[in-house]
Amino acid sequence: MPPILIGSEIYRRSSFGGKHPLSIPRVSTALDLIRALGWVTPEQYRDSPRAEAAQLTRFHAPDYVAALERAQATQAICDHDKARFDIGARGNPVYPQMWDRPRTGAGGQLLAAQLTRAGGVVHVPGSGTHHGQPARASGFCYLNDVVLGVMAWLDQGLERVLYLDLDAHHGDGVEMAFAEDPRVMTLSVHEAGRWPFTGAASSRLSRNIPVPEGYCDAEAAFVREAAILPLIRHFRPQAILVQAGADALAEDPLARLALSNNAYFATLRAVMGFAPRLIVTGGGGYNPWSVARCWAGLWGVLNGHVAPERLPPAAEAVLRALSWSRAAGRDPPEHWFTTLVDPPQDPRPVRAEVVRVCEAVMRDLPESVAYSAP
């Protein structure tokens, strides 16, 4: 089967509200851009179902799930639930679609696992909420759709699932969910010292690569060749789930990394042939132009499409229709409107800190896959 794209109109019709970082249109813009490029056929597209409460309690506590549903219905949260579940607190607001939107992401993830049961490739840009805890909202994530998707694969009988997290923020919820499960390896490349302030150390099943501010394309290529690919070869996964949070891009306001979207595309090209099952999700990303261009470009990579040097008028119109209240949104560079692929970065040296984290993450592996500088 050709790659499948899972989306939903709920992302166009819902917002976290106010000046919240997730008030911007991300998934809807990526889907519009993909369609404007002529990159998806009707046979490739699936509308995301909404997961039911019984499906969510495979990982989440029933009373927490009930509190989410109740908060959407009443558009209020009592002090007890607020303190216990962090709903309406710590960046996790009460908003009109706060139950339906997260369970749409979860439903998309569960559908993706079902569609790849016998093999295949699925892109679910509306999923990727990797901070969600069993009984607590965290980091704008009310549910952990990634955990639910991996669990669905495990329920199918898979014994080796690799989770690769490219988000600027450590995928703490996923790591904690599978820390003791030998069937799952979690591998997270994230900014050192950034919220949620986890992911500094690695264990046998949880591999963490905390990188310094200014992490660039040359360093991403080094990490890919020195650590990511050797770890994948060692683990020999039957399925790979890539969380492609776009907040590691240079233009993102909530991190201090400096990647171009070329680094995301190169990593996906490198890993996508290592397992018969592949799911690519969204995640973080708080600049509407850079997120939409990145996620649309990832869909292009999955299909083998070559991005045009200049976007066609319909695609350019999608990007010119965006607005953003931050300073960068008042005078965006022209290439945010006219291209999908960022300009290549000037060559930069790989810093010693990046070499050291690669050495550390590979330290306890057999000599046949031990660290060596690419």
C-alpha positions as a printed NumPy array, in Angstrom:
array([[  0.   ,   0.   ,   0.   ],
       [  1.15 ,   3.573,  -0.557],
       [  1.686,   5.7  ,   2.58 ],
       [ -1.487,   6.733,   4.406],
       [ -2.157,  10.254,   5.713],
       [ -4.479,  10.612,   8.716],
       [ -6.012,  14.   ,   9.488],
       [ -9.094,  15.738,  10.834],
       [-10.897,  19.032,  10.494],
       [-11.004,  19.362,  14.291],
       [ -7.548,  20.936,  14.171],
       [ -8.915,  23.744,  11.996],
       [-11.865,  24.336,  14.309],
       [-10.152,  24.182,  17.708],
       [ -7.636,  26.281,  19.569],
       [ -6.039,  26.331,  22.998],
       [ -7.099,  29.976,  23.062],
       [ -5.582,  33.348,  23.804],
       [ -1.83 ,  33.619,  23.446],
       [ -1.195,  29.947,  24.158],
       [  1.641,  28.582,  21.96 ],
       [ -0.803,  26.049,  20.5  ],
       [ -3.298,  28.657,  19.383],
       [ -1.662,  28.595,  15.933],
       [ -2.937,  26.463,  13.011],
       [ -0.475,  23.632,  12.498],
       [ -2.055,  20.349,  11.405],
       [ -4.69 ,  22.015,   9.219],
       [ -2.014,  24.094,   7.486],
       [  0.194,  21.056,   6.865],
       [ -2.765,  19.169,   5.379],
       [ -3.736,  22.149,   3.222],
       [ -0.16 ,  22.455,   1.992],
       [  0.034,  18.75 ,   1.119],
       [ -3.206,  18.992,  -0.846],
       [ -2.122,  22.186,  -2.615],
       [  1.031,  20.393,  -3.748],
       [ -1.069,  17.556,  -5.19 ],
       [  0.762,  15.083,  -2.975],
       [ -2.143,  13.023,  -1.617],
       [ -4.763,  10.961,  -3.435],
       [ -8.231,  10.262,  -2.029],
       [ -7.181,   6.645,  -1.494],
       [ -4.286,   7.737,   0.709],
       [ -6.28 ,   9.912,   3.099],
       [ -8.145,   8.73 ,   6.206],
       [-10.189,  10.868,   8.551],
       [ -9.15 ,  10.255,  12.137],
       [-11.671,   8.559,  14.422],
       [-12.   ,   9.687,  18.038],
       [-10.788,   7.181,  20.583],
       [-13.371,   6.05 ,  23.097],
       [-12.815,   6.176,  26.852],
       [-12.379,   2.388,  27.002],
       [ -9.49 ,   2.616,  24.518],
       [ -7.813,   5.422,  26.445],
       [ -7.852,   3.554,  29.753],
       [ -5.418,   1.063,  28.251],
       [ -2.889,   3.612,  29.576],
       [ -4.773,   6.443,  31.298],
       [ -6.556,   6.255,  34.659],
       [-10.36 ,   6.046,  34.31 ],
       [-10.997,   8.912,  36.742],
       [ -8.603,  11.154,  34.803],
       [-10.299,  10.306,  31.493],
       [-13.676,  11.06 ,  33.102],
       [-12.364,  14.406,  34.377],
       [-11.255,  15.419,  30.867],
       [-14.648,  14.576,  29.412],
       [-16.399,  16.411,  32.245],
       [-14.211,  19.515,  31.833],
       [-15.116,  19.837,  28.152],
       [-18.829,  19.378,  28.874],
       [-18.9  ,  22.018,  31.63 ],
       [-16.034,  24.249,  30.429],
       [-14.933,  24.381,  34.044],
       [-12.688,  22.492,  36.428],
       [-13.125,  22.157,  40.164],
       [-10.202,  22.868,  42.476],
       [ -9.835,  19.185,  43.355],
       [ -9.525,  18.048,  39.741],
       [ -7.283,  20.965,  38.881],
       [ -4.827,  20.106,  41.64 ],
       [ -4.984,  16.369,  41.058],
       [ -4.894,  16.24 ,  37.234],
       [ -3.262,  19.559,  36.21 ],
       [ -6.257,  20.32 ,  34.004],
       [ -6.63 ,  24.082,  33.727],
       [ -3.119,  24.52 ,  35.127],
       [  0.51 ,  24.56 ,  33.981],
       [ -0.233,  25.4  ,  30.36 ],
       [ -3.047,  22.857,  29.967],
       [ -6.126,  25.08 ,  29.62 ],
       [ -9.808,  24.264,  29.667],
       [-11.018,  24.979,  26.129],
       [-14.026,  23.919,  24.026],
       [-12.478,  20.847,  22.325],
       [-10.155,  19.74 ,  25.134],
       [-11.637,  16.196,  25.187],
       [-12.469,  15.724,  21.513],
       [ -9.192,  17.068,  20.124],
       [ -6.816,  14.874,  22.173],
       [ -8.878,  11.773,  21.573],
       [ -8.837,  12.541,  17.848],
       [ -5.042,  12.37 ,  18.008],
       [ -5.284,   9.143,  19.977],
       [ -7.815,   7.712,  17.541],
       [ -5.528,   8.568,  14.644],
       [ -2.641,   6.844,  16.352],
       [ -4.67 ,   3.711,  17.051],
       [ -5.876,   3.665,  13.443],
       [ -2.271,   3.983,  12.267],
       [ -1.262,   0.969,  14.359],
       [ -4.166,  -0.992,  12.901],
       [ -3.322,  -0.002,   9.31 ],
       [  0.3  ,  -1.104,   9.772],
       [ -0.533,  -4.455,  11.374],
       [  0.868,  -6.334,   8.371],
       [  3.3  ,  -3.565,   7.393],
       [  3.015,  -0.103,   5.939],
       [  3.677,   3.594,   6.414],
       [  1.36 ,   6.156,   8.036],
       [  1.762,   9.871,   8.766],
       [ -0.383,  11.267,  11.602],
       [  0.597,  14.93 ,  12.059],
       [ -2.137,  15.441,  14.681],
       [ -0.579,  12.88 ,  17.029],
       [  2.659,  13.055,  18.989],
       [  1.558,  14.16 ,  22.484],
       [  4.511,  12.566,  24.237],
       [  4.329,  14.285,  27.649],
       [  0.921,  12.986,  28.739],
       [  0.957,  11.048,  32.025],
       [ -1.39 ,   8.227,  33.098],
       [ -3.373,  10.525,  35.399],
       [ -2.145,  14.024,  34.616],
       [ -1.996,  16.522,  31.775],
       [  1.534,  17.675,  31.059],
       [  3.248,  19.939,  28.552],
       [  0.086,  20.783,  26.573],
       [ -0.584,  17.021,  26.308],
       [ -3.837,  15.741,  27.811],
       [ -3.407,  12.192,  26.507],
       [ -0.336,  10.256,  25.428],
       [ -1.355,   9.069,  21.99 ],
       [  2.176,   7.818,  21.269],
       [  2.082,   5.401,  24.189],
       [ -1.339,   4.168,  23.09 ],
       [ -0.049,   3.561,  19.566],
       [  2.976,   1.613,  20.758],
       [  0.76 ,  -0.426,  23.086],
       [ -1.486,  -1.252,  20.123],
       [  1.527,  -2.608,  18.247],
       [  2.566,  -4.655,  21.28 ],
       [ -0.975,  -6.025,  21.545],
       [ -0.555,  -7.291,  17.985],
       [  2.349,  -9.439,  19.184],
       [  5.332,  -7.302,  18.157],
       [  8.406,  -7.835,  20.301],
       [ 10.738,  -5.027,  19.164],
       [  9.347,  -1.507,  18.742],
       [ 11.656,   1.492,  18.465],
       [ 10.428,   4.98 ,  19.372],
       [ 12.533,   7.829,  17.95 ],
       [ 11.738,  11.284,  19.352],
       [ 13.091,  14.32 ,  17.464],
       [ 11.188,  16.946,  19.482],
       [ 13.224,  19.648,  21.226],
       [ 11.652,  18.487,  24.521],
       [ 12.412,  15.073,  25.997],
       [  9.662,  12.502,  25.471],
       [  9.328,  11.83 ,  29.186],
       [  5.844,  10.295,  29.146],
       [  6.831,   7.67 ,  26.593],
       [ 10.103,   6.81 ,  28.307],
       [  8.388,   6.336,  31.672],
       [  5.655,   4.18 ,  30.147],
       [  8.134,   1.671,  28.694],
       [ 11.164,   2.024,  30.961],
       [ 10.86 ,  -1.598,  32.125],
       [  9.508,  -3.157,  28.925],
       [ 12.234,  -4.974,  26.947],
       [ 10.061,  -4.91 ,  23.837],
       [ 10.41 ,  -1.134,  23.448],
       [ 13.484,   1.035,  23.006],
       [ 12.929,   4.785,  23.39 ],
       [ 15.495,   7.045,  21.739],
       [ 15.138,  10.793,  22.311],
       [ 17.244,  13.608,  20.827],
       [ 16.362,  16.801,  22.701],
       [ 17.74 ,  20.058,  24.05 ],
       [ 19.753,  19.617,  27.239],
       [ 18.462,  21.486,  30.275],
       [ 15.063,  22.311,  28.793],
       [ 11.646,  21.467,  30.259],
       [ 10.669,  18.81 ,  31.404],
       [ 14.298,  18.634,  32.656],
       [ 14.5  ,  14.858,  32.161],
       [ 16.341,  12.686,  29.69 ],
       [ 19.883,  13.352,  30.867],
       [ 20.871,   9.719,  31.355],
       [ 20.456,   6.545,  29.33 ],
       [ 19.656,   2.989,  30.37 ],
       [ 19.456,  -0.287,  28.48 ],
       [ 16.014,   0.502,  27.053],
       [ 15.92 ,   4.314,  27.268],
       [ 18.519,   6.06 ,  25.142],
       [ 18.805,   9.823,  25.52 ],
       [ 20.866,  12.253,  23.468],
       [ 20.651,  15.692,  25.131],
       [ 22.203,  18.228,  22.752],
       [ 23.358,  21.811,  23.401],
       [ 21.794,  25.085,  22.307],
       [ 22.493,  25.897,  18.676],
       [ 22.382,  22.232,  17.605],
       [ 22.755,  22.425,  13.829],
       [ 22.348,  20.282,  10.718],
       [ 25.972,  19.101,  10.691],
       [ 25.616,  17.948,  14.297],
       [ 22.296,  16.239,  13.512],
       [ 24.03 ,  14.33 ,  10.707],
       [ 26.769,  13.302,  13.145],
       [ 24.231,  12.108,  15.727],
       [ 22.342,  10.195,  13.067],
       [ 25.42 ,   8.317,  11.834],
       [ 27.186,   7.891,  15.178],
       [ 24.235,   6.933,  17.362],
       [ 20.743,   6.731,  15.851],
       [ 21.478,   4.333,  13.005],
       [ 23.811,   2.054,  15.013],
       [ 21.18 ,   1.795,  17.767],
       [ 18.5  ,   0.899,  15.235],
       [ 20.736,  -1.735,  13.647],
       [ 21.448,  -3.176,  17.078],
       [ 17.802,  -3.318,  18.167],
       [ 16.479,  -4.644,  14.826],
       [ 12.977,  -3.201,  15.275],
       [  9.863,  -4.706,  13.764],
       [  8.245,  -1.263,  13.885],
       [  9.475,   2.321,  14.216],
       [  7.475,   5.285,  15.471],
       [  9.055,   8.695,  14.76 ],
       [  7.797,  11.659,  16.79 ],
       [  8.709,  14.614,  14.573],
       [  8.042,  17.563,  16.832],
       [  9.194,  20.582,  14.811],
       [ 10.36 ,  22.75 ,  17.711],
       [ 14.014,  21.826,  17.107],
       [ 13.89 ,  24.079,  14.031],
       [ 15.824,  27.317,  14.218],
       [ 12.71 ,  29.506,  13.92 ],
       [ 10.859,  27.975,  16.873],
       [ 10.19 ,  30.289,  19.832],
       [ 10.14 ,  27.647,  22.606],
       [ 13.581,  26.083,  22.12 ],
       [ 17.123,  27.148,  21.31 ],
       [ 18.109,  24.556,  18.725],
       [ 19.066,  25.575,  15.199],
       [ 18.089,  22.85 ,  12.731],
       [ 16.752,  23.448,   9.255],
       [ 14.02 ,  21.127,   8.046],
       [ 16.655,  19.395,   5.893],
       [ 17.834,  17.64 ,   9.07 ],
       [ 14.36 ,  16.19 ,   9.691],
       [ 14.04 ,  15.017,   6.096],
       [ 17.486,  13.403,   6.119],
       [ 16.803,  11.543,   9.367],
       [ 13.497,  10.191,   8.095],
       [ 15.086,   9.044,   4.821],
       [ 17.792,   7.282,   6.803],
       [ 15.518,   5.366,   9.196],
       [ 12.422,   4.613,   7.133],
       [ 13.778,   1.438,   5.556],
       [ 14.77 ,  -0.307,   8.779],
       [ 11.383,  -1.787,   9.694],
       [  8.311,  -2.967,   7.792],
       [  6.059,  -0.756,   9.926],
       [  6.542,   3.   ,  10.237],
       [  4.39 ,   5.695,  11.836],
       [  5.433,   9.363,  11.73 ],
       [  3.655,  11.796,  14.045],
       [  3.755,  15.489,  14.731],
       [  4.471,  16.843,  18.2  ],
       [  5.824,  20.195,  19.326],
       [  6.375,  23.169,  17.054],
       [  5.165,  26.71 ,  17.651],
       [  5.928,  28.638,  14.453],
       [  3.054,  27.97 ,  12.012],
       [  5.169,  28.353,   8.871],
       [  8.076,  26.163,   9.923],
       [  5.815,  23.444,  11.375],
       [  3.561,  23.189,   8.31 ],
       [  6.486,  23.155,   5.881],
       [  8.293,  20.503,   7.926],
       [  5.347,  18.137,   8.33 ],
       [  4.287,  18.501,   4.703],
       [  7.879,  17.842,   3.686],
       [  8.006,  14.683,   5.795],
       [  4.939,  13.408,   3.93 ],
       [  6.8  ,  14.172,   0.719],
       [  9.788,  12.133,   1.906],
       [  7.552,   9.162,   2.727],
       [  6.163,   9.243,  -0.82 ],
       [  9.402,   9.942,  -2.633],
       [  8.252,  13.357,  -3.858],
       [ 10.79 ,  16.001,  -4.807],
       [  9.852,  19.433,  -3.498],
       [  9.685,  22.144,  -6.152],
       [ 12.236,  24.94 ,  -5.961],
       [  9.325,  27.369,  -5.698],
       [  5.926,  26.384,  -4.418],
       [  3.002,  26.483,  -6.847],
       [  0.579,  29.398,  -6.363],
       [ -1.996,  27.332,  -4.435],
       [  0.602,  26.162,  -1.907],
       [  2.094,  29.63 ,  -1.598],
       [ -1.38 ,  30.997,  -0.902],
       [ -1.78 ,  28.576,   2.03 ],
       [  1.36 ,  29.967,   3.654],
       [  0.648,  33.619,   2.864],
       [ -2.738,  33.289,   4.572],
       [ -1.094,  32.591,   7.939],
       [ -0.544,  35.177,  10.638],
       [  1.384,  35.001,  13.881],
       [  1.371,  37.403,  16.805],
       [  5.042,  36.978,  17.65 ],
       [  7.653,  39.407,  16.333],
       [  8.867,  36.986,  13.655],
       [  5.32 ,  36.783,  12.332],
       [  5.156,  40.502,  11.588],
       [  7.91 ,  40.386,   8.968],
       [  8.483,  36.762,   7.908],
       [ 11.298,  35.976,   5.447],
       [ 10.088,  35.404,   1.904],
       [ 11.195,  31.764,   1.765],
       [  8.615,  30.894,   4.449],
       [  6.001,  31.61 ,   1.764],
       [  7.663,  30.358,  -1.389],
       [  9.596,  27.182,  -0.541],
       [  9.08 ,  23.919,   1.294],
       [ 12.729,  23.083,   1.917],
       [ 14.922,  25.426,   3.953],
       [ 18.168,  26.753,   2.471],
       [ 21.128,  24.492,   3.3  ],
       [ 23.144,  25.636,   6.273],
       [ 26.739,  26.719,   5.973],
       [ 29.119,  23.975,   7.178],
       [ 29.722,  24.137,  10.912],
       [ 32.044,  22.089,  13.127],
       [ 30.603,  19.372,  15.357],
       [ 31.112,  20.457,  18.944],
       [ 32.759,  18.293,  21.575],
       [ 29.537,  18.176,  23.642],
       [ 27.74 ,  16.451,  20.784],
       [ 30.527,  13.917,  20.341],
       [ 30.447,  13.151,  24.08 ],
       [ 26.698,  12.475,  24.219],
       [ 27.041,  10.087,  21.291],
       [ 29.877,   8.279,  23.022],
       [ 27.796,   8.025,  26.194],
       [ 24.672,   6.662,  24.544],
       [ 26.659,   3.939,  22.764],
       [ 28.931,   3.01 ,  25.672],
       [ 27.394,  -0.278,  26.87 ],
       [ 26.637,  -1.828,  23.477],
       [ 28.512,  -4.796,  22.013],
       [ 31.725,  -3.958,  20.191],
       [ 30.077,  -4.761,  16.849],
       [ 27.896,  -1.648,  17.187],
       [ 30.063,   0.407,  19.536],
       [ 30.443,   4.132,  18.928],
       [ 32.763,   5.251,  16.18 ],
       [ 32.939,   8.707,  14.68 ],
       [ 31.357,   8.743,  11.197]])
